[in-house]
Amino acid sequence: MNDETIHDDVRAYYRDAARTRGTAPGCDDRFGASQYDSDTIADGTSTAANLSMGCGNPFAMADLRPGEVVLDLGSGGGLDVILSAKRVAPNGKAYGVDFLEEMLGIARANAAEAGVSNVEFLHGMIEDLPLPDASVDVVISNCVINLAPDKTPVMTEIARVLRPGGRVAISDIVADDGVAPSMSGAEWADCGAGALQKGAYLELMTSVGLVEPSIEYTHETSPGLNGAIVRATRG
Ligand SMILES: C[S@@+](CC[C@H](N)C(=O)[O-])C[C@H]1O[C@@H](n2cnc3c(N)ncnc32)[C@H](O)[C@@H]1O
């Protein structure tokens, strides 16, 4: 499969999810479901929470502080952006980037419902971020990087938009070293087939200028595939 076919499959999958509000067909146990506790969900909006299709809780790992600028890669229904915006208020800001106008529309409506105004949802690719160099304090993402056919431009863009000392706090699906997940189209969008192996993931982060990279497994999603917390700092 070429990269454009994968992007088209992922778009089709999430367009369906946007239309059905999160009930797109696919793997039985999608990445072990959301890792949010009820207090966190109560702080967002139920609509955003219902559409959350992540595999972790990057917002909780990110240790956000008032005044910071946060960027969520693949913002979907907007839950992680809304929660982050509340944490960095009043002077901070949370951006979400997504390549589907349908998801951006839902996220903007959810942010309005949650009463947060320090948010901006931008149309774009995580491989080509619509933000200037060194403009972000923290990059978060919830189960989206595994969807990218080529992770190198994604990591290069993360390093570009982060300020020196800026942080990465990402939930993702990571494959054990030596495990090559299968690559049919539907499985790429829904079952972690695009997951990078742990060693390659760590090497890639270092190669783009991220320092002290770490990957901590949180739960196994299928044999050889793991929900994981990915951290690093911009050198
Ligand atoms: C797992 S969901 C979003 C999770 C979201 N953070 C949440 O918890 O609600 C994935 C989202 O990433 C978007 N996406 C996937 N690949 C993308 C890419 N290459 N560039 C931009 N957005 C992408 C999809 O459209 C979808 O809305």
The ligand as an ORCA input file, in Angstrom:
! r2SCAN-3c Opt
* xyz 0 1
  C      -7.717      8.677     17.427
  S      -8.633     10.013     16.721
  C      -8.424     11.433     17.711
  C      -8.306     11.356     19.147
  C      -8.586     12.648     19.863
  N      -7.360     13.224     20.359
  C      -9.558     12.357     20.985
  O      -9.153     11.814     22.003
  O     -10.730     12.613     20.789
  C      -7.662     10.354     15.318
  C      -7.878     11.683     14.595
  O      -6.679     11.963     13.865
  C      -7.009     12.453     12.593
  N      -5.866     12.115     11.727
  C      -5.406     10.877     11.411
  N      -4.319     10.958     10.626
  C      -4.071     12.281     10.445
  C      -3.072     13.008      9.732
  N      -2.112     12.371      9.034
  N      -3.100     14.363      9.769
  C      -4.085     15.008     10.459
  N      -5.067     14.377     11.153
  C      -5.058     13.026     11.151
  C      -8.319     11.786     12.238
  O      -9.066     12.532     11.303
  C      -9.012     11.689     13.595
  O      -9.865     12.778     13.831
*
